[in-house]
Amino acid sequence: TLADWVGKSTALLEPLANAIGRHVQGGQAIFADDTPVKMLAPGTGKTATARMWVYGRDERPWGGDAPPAAWYQFSPDRKGQHPKDHLKNYAGWMHADGYAGFEDIYRSGTIREVACMAHIRRKFVDVHKAQGSAIADEAIKRIAGLYAVEKMARGSPPDDRKAARQVEAKPIFDEIETWLDAQLPNISGKSPLAGAIRYALTRMKRLRPYLDHGFLELDNNTAERAMRSIALGRKNYLFVGSQAGGKAAAIAYTLIETAKLNGIDPHQWLANTLARLPDYKITKVDDLLPWNAG
């Protein structure tokens, strides 16, 4: 497969993946997510649960000129130190879920959090599917109003997006918070619905910055889309053989998925790039990135 081919050329291609990582971290805002992958545990004949992380940059929703990119990193576990190490050179906003391991990153103030409405909505969808809750259904409908504003403003410059959100989205956002808070006294505190409401109220406080910054998004779907290839890969290769194998997989995903994001055929680009790499100085590797290699 293409991923296997890339894996055999890891040493040559790692500087290219690192360059994509620097490009991702050059943005005002990034998108972060992680997912479990199985890794063979030496000497046991069993697998352990490792993680694949992704950090994405995509400024197309607000008309930015920077090419989209996805940078993957592998770790043998889910300790919060890993994203802290990955993003040690980053300063800006980060769209993410509520993973507790990110908290230490936010404390420094260098990286600022933007929560995800898709995660909030998903909790209410789950409750509605399980219980047919009218309150959950109403929450979903109100959240749809926020997405309608985003659809209208998509592709507009940041200042225009901010203006639309202040006029159209902020009243909806404020009303959702007030309405959800009013529902809690009327339902069992131990119910899944109450849990969904408490989660929503906590996360919406951390999502509110999107209303004031047109280069931020309502959700973290950019990162979640970047994880689909991992989910597909898990069904095919089942596990990585070692930490070195996980690192090679992360490099492969970085190169292949970034090429796809830019509408470039990964196989053709990588074949051309591998032919040119031996003649390139490490300081010139950016010239070989998908959007520069035409």
C-alpha positions as CSV (number, residue, x, y, z in Angstrom):
1,T,0.0,0.0,0.0
2,L,1.0,3.7,-0.2
3,A,1.4,3.8,3.6
4,D,3.8,0.8,3.5
5,W,5.8,2.5,0.7
6,V,6.1,5.6,2.8
7,G,7.0,3.6,5.8
8,K,10.0,2.1,4.0
9,S,11.2,5.7,3.3
10,T,10.7,7.1,6.8
11,A,14.2,8.5,7.3
12,L,14.0,10.4,4.1
13,L,10.5,11.7,4.5
14,E,10.6,12.6,8.2
15,P,11.9,16.2,7.5
16,L,9.0,16.7,5.2
17,A,6.5,15.7,7.9
18,N,8.3,18.0,10.4
19,A,8.0,20.9,7.9
20,I,4.2,20.2,7.8
21,G,4.2,20.2,11.6
22,R,5.8,23.7,11.6
23,H,3.3,24.9,9.0
24,V,0.4,23.7,11.2
25,Q,1.8,25.4,14.2
26,G,2.2,28.7,12.3
27,G,-1.5,29.2,12.3
28,Q,-3.6,31.5,14.6
29,A,-5.8,28.5,15.5
30,I,-5.3,24.7,15.2
31,F,-7.6,21.7,15.7
32,A,-6.5,18.8,17.9
33,D,-7.8,15.3,18.6
34,D,-6.5,11.8,19.4
35,T,-7.6,8.3,19.0
36,P,-6.5,4.9,20.3
37,V,-4.4,2.5,18.1
38,K,-3.2,-0.9,19.1
39,M,0.6,-1.5,19.5
40,L,2.2,-4.9,19.9
41,A,3.5,-5.3,23.4
42,P,7.0,-6.9,23.2
43,G,7.3,-10.4,24.7
44,T,3.7,-10.8,25.6
45,G,2.0,-11.7,22.3
46,K,-0.6,-9.1,23.1
47,T,-1.3,-5.5,22.2
48,A,-1.3,-2.4,24.3
49,T,-3.3,0.8,23.7
50,A,-1.3,3.6,22.2
51,R,-2.5,6.9,20.7
52,M,-2.4,8.7,17.4
53,W,-2.7,12.5,17.7
54,V,-3.6,14.9,15.0
55,Y,-3.2,18.7,14.8
56,G,-4.8,20.4,11.9
57,R,-4.7,23.8,10.2
58,D,-7.5,24.9,7.9
59,E,-8.2,28.5,7.2
60,R,-10.5,28.0,4.2
61,P,-13.7,28.7,6.2
62,W,-12.6,32.3,6.7
63,G,-10.9,32.8,3.3
64,G,-7.3,32.4,4.6
65,D,-4.5,31.9,2.1
66,A,-2.6,29.2,4.1
67,P,-2.8,25.7,2.7
68,P,-4.7,23.2,4.9
69,A,-2.6,20.5,6.6
70,A,-2.8,17.7,9.1
71,W,0.1,16.7,11.3
72,Y,0.0,13.4,13.1
73,Q,2.1,12.3,16.1
74,F,2.3,8.8,17.8
75,S,2.7,8.1,21.5
76,P,2.7,4.8,23.5
77,D,0.0,6.1,25.9
78,R,-2.3,9.1,26.4
79,K,-0.4,11.1,29.0
80,G,-0.9,14.8,28.8
81,Q,2.8,15.3,28.5
82,H,2.7,14.2,24.9
83,P,0.5,17.0,23.4
84,K,2.5,19.4,25.6
85,D,5.7,18.2,23.9
86,H,4.1,18.2,20.5
87,L,3.0,21.8,20.9
88,K,5.9,23.3,22.8
89,N,6.6,25.8,20.0
90,Y,2.9,26.7,19.4
91,A,1.2,29.9,20.5
92,G,-2.5,30.5,19.6
93,W,-5.9,29.0,19.9
94,M,-6.7,25.3,19.9
95,H,-10.0,23.7,19.1
96,A,-10.3,20.5,21.2
97,D,-12.6,18.2,23.2
98,G,-12.6,18.2,27.0
99,Y,-9.6,15.8,27.4
100,A,-8.2,16.6,30.9
101,G,-4.6,16.1,29.6
102,F,-4.9,19.4,27.7
103,E,-5.5,21.4,30.9
104,D,-1.8,21.8,31.7
105,I,-1.3,23.3,28.2
106,Y,-3.9,25.9,28.8
107,R,-2.6,27.0,32.2
108,S,0.4,28.6,30.7
109,G,-1.8,31.0,28.6
110,T,0.3,30.4,25.5
111,I,-2.3,28.1,24.1
112,R,-6.0,29.1,24.5
113,E,-8.8,26.7,24.4
114,V,-11.9,26.6,22.1
115,A,-14.4,23.9,23.0
116,C,-16.5,22.0,20.5
117,M,-20.2,22.3,19.8
118,A,-20.3,19.0,17.9
119,H,-19.4,17.2,21.2
120,I,-22.1,19.1,23.1
121,R,-24.7,18.3,20.4
122,R,-23.7,14.6,20.3
123,K,-24.5,14.2,24.0
124,F,-28.1,15.4,23.4
125,V,-28.4,13.2,20.3
126,D,-27.5,10.2,22.3
127,V,-30.0,11.0,25.0
128,H,-32.7,11.7,22.4
129,K,-32.1,8.4,20.7
130,A,-32.1,6.4,23.9
131,Q,-35.1,8.2,25.6
132,G,-36.9,10.3,23.1
133,S,-36.4,13.3,25.4
134,A,-38.3,16.4,24.4
135,I,-35.7,18.6,26.1
136,A,-32.8,16.9,24.3
137,D,-34.7,17.4,21.0
138,E,-35.2,21.1,21.8
139,A,-31.5,21.5,22.6
140,I,-30.6,20.0,19.2
141,K,-32.9,22.4,17.4
142,R,-31.5,25.4,19.2
143,I,-28.0,24.3,18.4
144,A,-29.0,24.0,14.8
145,G,-29.6,27.8,14.8
146,L,-25.9,28.3,15.6
147,Y,-24.9,26.1,12.7
148,A,-27.2,28.0,10.4
149,V,-25.3,31.2,11.1
150,E,-22.0,29.4,10.4
151,K,-23.3,28.2,7.1
152,M,-24.3,31.7,6.1
153,A,-20.9,33.2,7.1
154,R,-18.7,30.4,5.7
155,G,-16.0,31.7,3.4
156,S,-16.3,35.3,4.6
157,P,-13.4,37.3,6.1
158,P,-12.9,37.1,9.8
159,D,-14.4,40.5,10.6
160,D,-17.5,39.7,8.7
161,R,-17.9,36.3,10.4
162,K,-17.4,38.0,13.8
163,A,-20.1,40.6,12.9
164,A,-22.5,37.9,11.9
165,R,-21.9,36.0,15.0
166,Q,-22.4,39.0,17.3
167,V,-25.7,39.9,15.7
168,E,-27.1,36.4,14.8
169,A,-25.4,33.8,16.9
170,K,-24.7,35.4,20.3
171,P,-28.4,35.9,21.2
172,I,-29.0,32.2,20.3
173,F,-25.9,31.1,22.3
174,D,-26.9,33.1,25.4
175,E,-30.4,31.8,25.3
176,I,-29.3,28.2,25.0
177,E,-27.2,28.7,28.2
178,T,-30.1,30.3,30.0
179,W,-32.6,27.7,28.9
180,L,-30.4,24.8,29.7
181,D,-29.7,26.1,33.2
182,A,-33.4,26.5,33.8
183,Q,-34.0,22.8,32.9
184,L,-31.7,21.3,35.5
185,P,-34.0,21.8,38.6
186,N,-36.8,20.0,36.8
187,I,-35.0,16.7,36.0
188,S,-33.2,14.0,38.0
189,G,-29.6,15.1,38.7
190,K,-28.4,11.5,38.0
191,S,-30.1,11.2,34.6
192,P,-28.2,11.1,31.3
193,L,-30.0,14.2,30.3
194,A,-28.8,16.1,33.4
195,G,-25.3,14.9,32.6
196,A,-25.6,16.2,29.0
197,I,-26.8,19.6,30.2
198,R,-24.0,19.9,32.8
199,Y,-21.5,19.0,30.1
200,A,-23.0,21.5,27.7
201,L,-22.9,24.4,30.3
202,T,-19.3,23.7,31.2
203,R,-18.1,23.4,27.6
204,M,-20.1,26.4,26.3
205,K,-18.1,28.6,28.6
206,R,-15.0,27.5,26.9
207,L,-16.6,27.8,23.4
208,R,-17.7,31.4,23.8
209,P,-14.4,32.8,22.3
210,Y,-15.5,31.8,18.9
211,L,-18.2,34.5,19.0
212,D,-15.5,37.2,19.2
213,H,-12.9,35.9,16.7
214,G,-13.8,35.3,13.1
215,F,-10.9,32.9,12.5
216,L,-12.2,30.4,15.1
217,E,-14.8,27.7,14.4
218,L,-17.9,26.5,16.2
219,D,-16.6,22.9,16.4
220,N,-13.5,20.7,16.1
221,N,-14.8,18.8,13.1
222,T,-11.6,19.6,11.1
223,A,-9.6,17.4,13.5
224,E,-12.3,14.7,13.6
225,R,-12.4,14.4,9.8
226,A,-8.6,14.0,9.9
227,M,-9.1,11.0,12.2
228,R,-11.3,9.1,9.7
229,S,-8.3,7.7,8.0
230,I,-7.0,6.3,11.3
231,A,-10.3,4.6,11.9
232,L,-10.2,3.0,8.4
233,G,-6.5,2.0,9.0
234,R,-7.3,0.2,12.2
235,K,-9.6,-2.2,10.3
236,N,-6.9,-3.0,7.9
237,Y,-3.6,-3.3,9.8
238,L,-5.1,-4.0,13.3
239,F,-2.0,-2.9,15.2
240,V,1.4,-1.2,14.8
241,G,4.4,-3.4,15.6
242,S,6.4,-1.0,17.7
243,Q,6.8,2.6,18.7
244,A,9.0,3.0,15.6
245,G,6.2,1.6,13.5
246,G,3.8,4.0,15.1
247,K,6.1,6.9,14.3
248,A,6.4,5.7,10.7
249,A,2.6,5.5,10.5
250,A,2.3,9.1,11.8
251,I,4.7,10.3,9.1
252,A,2.7,8.4,6.4
253,Y,-0.6,9.9,7.6
254,T,0.9,13.4,7.7
255,L,2.1,13.3,4.1
256,I,-0.8,11.4,2.6
257,E,-3.6,13.3,4.3
258,T,-2.0,16.7,3.8
259,A,-1.7,16.0,0.1
260,K,-5.3,15.0,-0.1
261,L,-6.4,18.2,1.7
262,N,-4.7,20.2,-1.0
263,G,-6.2,18.2,-3.9
264,I,-2.9,16.6,-4.8
265,D,-2.5,12.9,-5.7
266,P,-0.3,11.6,-2.8
267,H,1.3,8.8,-4.8
268,Q,2.4,11.0,-7.6
269,W,3.6,13.8,-5.3
270,L,5.6,11.4,-3.0
271,A,7.2,9.6,-6.0
272,N,8.4,12.9,-7.4
273,T,9.5,14.1,-3.9
274,L,11.5,11.0,-3.1
275,A,13.3,11.4,-6.5
276,R,14.2,15.0,-5.6
277,L,15.0,14.7,-1.9
278,P,18.6,13.5,-2.1
279,D,19.5,16.8,-3.9
280,Y,17.7,19.1,-1.4
281,K,19.3,20.7,1.6
282,I,17.3,20.4,4.9
283,T,16.8,24.1,4.9
284,K,15.0,23.9,1.5
285,V,12.6,21.1,2.4
286,D,9.6,23.5,2.5
287,D,10.0,23.8,-1.3
288,L,8.8,20.2,-1.5
289,L,5.6,20.6,0.4
290,P,2.5,19.6,-1.5
291,W,1.4,23.2,-2.3
292,N,5.0,24.2,-3.4
293,A,5.9,21.1,-5.4
294,G,3.9,21.7,-8.6
